[in-house]
């Protein structure tokens, strides 16, 4: 299953898409503004972004352009709007959006569009060479053959910063273990504040509690905060 970022200033839309996509087995991250979406994108690369066009302060088209210019448009993006014109949809496609969903969003149309977008995800490649190049080095770094890179990785204990044991597990099991460790870590550094964790991760509190419960994380010590 995939990690999907939903960016929409309407809480009702975020909650609806969250419920539908979570039931389909996806992990959903929600952002109510372009600023929150930026933060989440800097922390991770979602498999898909559902991006509303009309939002206050910074609209979806502007955010899409920003990601395109900064090399962060490395995942499929589907635009959403109930008032967009054909010209707006064409512009979004020209910038890099994969598809367009018109509100109100029909269930079957949503699922079909999401599945199609996820199928195209392998076409979007993370700019690894740009991120790994050293700005302080004045001499070019010798290229290493792909087979040599694989050998070097296998000799260590981690692959891309993740413990090698995770790669021996089924995807869902590995993802659940990682998410449990991630949220337990956040609970420690955030002092158990569900409000702070919700804001930091971009998850609605109701979805956050549901996810923590599913992962088997005890939140009873935070009841006093509610």
C-alpha positions as CSV (number, residue, x, y, z in Angstrom):
1,X,0.0,0.0,0.0
2,X,1.0,3.6,-0.4
3,X,1.6,6.8,1.6
4,X,-0.7,9.6,0.4
5,X,-0.5,13.2,1.3
6,X,-3.9,15.1,1.2
7,X,-3.6,18.9,1.0
8,X,-6.9,20.7,1.4
9,X,-8.0,23.6,3.6
10,X,-11.4,22.0,4.1
11,X,-11.5,19.7,7.1
12,X,-14.4,17.8,5.8
13,X,-12.5,16.9,2.6
14,X,-9.4,15.9,4.5
15,X,-11.4,13.6,6.8
16,X,-13.4,12.1,4.0
17,X,-10.4,11.2,1.9
18,X,-8.5,10.0,5.0
19,X,-11.4,7.6,5.8
20,X,-11.7,6.3,2.3
21,X,-8.0,5.9,1.6
22,X,-7.3,4.4,5.0
23,X,-10.0,1.8,4.5
24,X,-8.2,0.9,1.2
25,X,-5.0,0.2,3.3
26,X,-3.1,3.4,2.5
27,X,-1.3,5.6,5.0
28,X,-2.7,9.1,4.8
29,X,-1.0,12.3,5.9
30,X,-3.1,15.5,5.9
31,X,-2.1,19.1,5.5
32,X,-4.5,22.1,5.7
33,X,-2.2,24.5,4.0
34,X,0.8,24.8,1.7
35,X,3.0,25.5,4.6
36,X,2.1,22.2,6.3
37,X,2.5,20.4,3.0
38,X,6.0,21.8,2.5
39,X,7.0,20.5,6.0
40,X,5.7,17.0,5.3
41,X,7.4,17.0,1.9
42,X,10.7,18.0,3.4
43,X,10.4,15.1,5.8
44,X,9.4,12.4,3.4
45,X,8.5,11.7,-0.2
46,X,4.9,10.5,-0.3
47,X,3.9,8.0,-3.0
48,X,1.1,10.4,-4.1
49,X,-0.2,13.9,-3.4
50,X,-3.8,14.9,-3.7
51,X,-3.5,18.7,-3.9
52,X,-6.4,21.2,-3.7
53,X,-6.1,24.2,-6.1
54,X,-7.9,26.9,-4.2
55,X,-6.4,27.4,-0.7
56,X,-5.8,30.6,1.3
57,X,-2.4,32.3,1.3
58,X,-0.6,29.9,-1.1
59,X,-2.8,28.0,-3.6
60,X,-2.1,24.6,-5.0
61,X,-0.8,25.8,-8.4
62,X,1.8,27.9,-6.7
63,X,2.9,25.0,-4.5
64,X,3.1,22.7,-7.5
65,X,5.3,25.3,-9.3
66,X,7.5,25.5,-6.3
67,X,8.0,21.8,-6.0
68,X,8.7,21.6,-9.7
69,X,11.4,24.4,-9.6
70,X,13.1,23.0,-6.5
71,X,13.2,19.4,-7.8
72,X,10.7,18.1,-5.2
73,X,8.1,17.1,-7.7
74,X,9.3,13.5,-7.5
75,X,5.9,11.9,-7.0
76,X,2.6,12.0,-8.9
77,X,0.3,14.9,-8.0
78,X,-3.4,14.9,-8.6
79,X,-5.1,18.3,-8.4
80,X,-8.5,18.8,-6.8
81,X,-11.0,21.6,-7.2
82,X,-14.7,22.4,-7.4
83,X,-14.3,25.7,-9.2
84,X,-11.3,25.2,-11.5
85,X,-11.6,26.1,-15.2
86,X,-10.2,24.0,-18.0
87,X,-7.4,26.5,-18.4
88,X,-6.4,25.9,-14.8
89,X,-6.4,22.2,-15.2
90,X,-4.3,22.5,-18.4
91,X,-1.8,24.7,-16.6
92,X,-1.5,22.3,-13.7
93,X,-0.9,19.4,-16.2
94,X,1.7,21.5,-17.9
95,X,3.6,22.2,-14.7
96,X,3.6,18.5,-13.8
97,X,0.3,17.4,-12.3
98,X,-0.7,13.9,-13.4
99,X,-4.5,14.2,-13.2
100,X,-7.4,16.3,-12.0
101,X,-10.3,15.5,-9.7
102,X,-13.4,17.6,-9.7
103,X,-15.3,18.2,-6.4
104,X,-17.5,16.7,-5.1
105,X,-15.3,13.7,-5.6
106,X,-17.1,10.5,-6.5
107,X,-15.8,7.4,-4.7
108,X,-15.2,5.2,-7.7
109,X,-13.6,8.1,-9.6
110,X,-11.3,8.8,-6.6
111,X,-10.1,5.2,-6.3
112,X,-9.6,4.8,-10.0
113,X,-7.6,8.0,-10.2
114,X,-5.5,7.0,-7.1
115,X,-4.7,3.5,-8.4
116,X,-3.8,4.9,-11.8
117,X,-1.5,7.5,-10.3
118,X,0.2,5.0,-8.1
119,X,0.9,2.8,-11.1
120,X,2.8,5.7,-12.6
121,X,4.8,6.4,-9.5
122,X,7.9,4.5,-10.6
123,X,8.3,7.1,-13.4
124,X,9.0,9.7,-10.8
125,X,12.7,9.4,-9.6
126,X,14.2,11.1,-6.6
127,X,17.2,13.3,-7.6
128,X,19.7,11.2,-5.7
129,X,22.8,12.5,-7.3
130,X,22.0,16.1,-6.6
131,X,21.3,15.4,-2.9
132,X,24.4,13.3,-2.4
133,X,26.8,15.6,-4.2
134,X,29.1,17.6,-1.8
135,X,28.9,21.3,-2.2
136,X,32.2,21.8,-0.5
137,X,34.1,19.5,-2.8
138,X,35.8,21.2,-5.7
139,X,36.9,18.0,-7.4
140,X,34.4,15.6,-9.1
141,X,33.6,12.4,-7.2
142,X,34.5,9.2,-9.1
143,X,31.4,7.3,-10.2
144,X,30.9,3.9,-8.6
145,X,29.4,1.1,-10.6
146,X,25.9,-0.1,-9.6
147,X,27.2,-3.5,-8.7
148,X,29.9,-2.0,-6.4
149,X,27.2,0.1,-4.7
150,X,25.1,-2.9,-4.0
151,X,28.1,-4.8,-2.5
152,X,29.0,-1.8,-0.3
153,X,25.5,-1.6,1.0
154,X,25.2,-5.3,1.8
155,X,28.4,-5.2,3.8
156,X,26.9,-2.7,6.3
157,X,24.1,-3.0,8.8
158,X,21.8,-0.4,7.1
159,X,20.4,0.3,3.7
160,X,19.5,4.0,3.0
161,X,19.7,4.5,6.8
162,X,17.2,1.7,7.6
163,X,18.2,-1.4,9.4
164,X,18.7,-4.3,7.0
165,X,16.4,-6.6,9.0
166,X,13.4,-4.5,7.8
167,X,14.1,-5.6,4.2
168,X,13.6,-9.2,5.2
169,X,9.9,-8.6,6.2
170,X,6.7,-8.2,4.1
171,X,6.1,-4.5,3.2
172,X,3.1,-4.0,5.5
173,X,4.9,-5.6,8.5
174,X,8.1,-3.6,7.9
175,X,6.1,-0.3,7.5
176,X,4.1,-1.0,10.7
177,X,7.3,-1.6,12.7
178,X,8.9,1.6,11.3
179,X,5.7,3.6,12.1
180,X,5.5,2.2,15.6
181,X,9.1,3.2,16.3
182,X,8.6,6.5,14.6
183,X,5.5,7.5,16.7
184,X,7.0,6.1,19.9
185,X,10.1,8.4,19.3
186,X,7.8,11.4,18.6
187,X,5.9,10.7,21.8
188,X,9.2,10.8,23.7
189,X,10.5,14.0,22.2
190,X,7.1,15.7,22.2
191,X,6.6,14.9,25.8
192,X,3.5,12.8,25.0
193,X,1.6,15.8,23.6
194,X,-0.8,14.5,21.0
195,X,-1.4,18.1,19.9
196,X,2.2,18.6,19.1
197,X,2.5,15.2,17.4
198,X,-0.6,15.9,15.3
199,X,0.8,19.2,14.2
200,X,4.2,17.8,13.5
201,X,3.1,14.8,11.5
202,X,0.2,16.5,9.7
203,X,-2.3,13.9,10.9
204,X,-5.7,14.8,12.2
205,X,-6.0,13.9,15.9
206,X,-8.8,11.4,15.3
207,X,-6.7,9.6,12.7
208,X,-3.6,9.9,14.9
209,X,-5.3,8.1,17.8
210,X,-6.7,5.5,15.4
211,X,-3.2,4.9,14.0
212,X,-1.6,4.7,17.4
213,X,-4.2,2.2,18.6
214,X,-3.7,0.1,15.4
215,X,0.1,0.1,16.1
216,X,-0.5,-1.0,19.7
217,X,0.9,2.2,21.2
218,X,-0.5,3.1,24.6
219,X,-2.0,6.6,24.7
220,X,-3.8,6.3,28.0
221,X,-1.2,8.4,29.7
222,X,-2.2,11.3,27.5
223,X,-5.9,11.3,28.4
224,X,-5.5,14.2,30.8
225,X,-4.5,16.4,27.8
226,X,-7.9,16.1,26.1
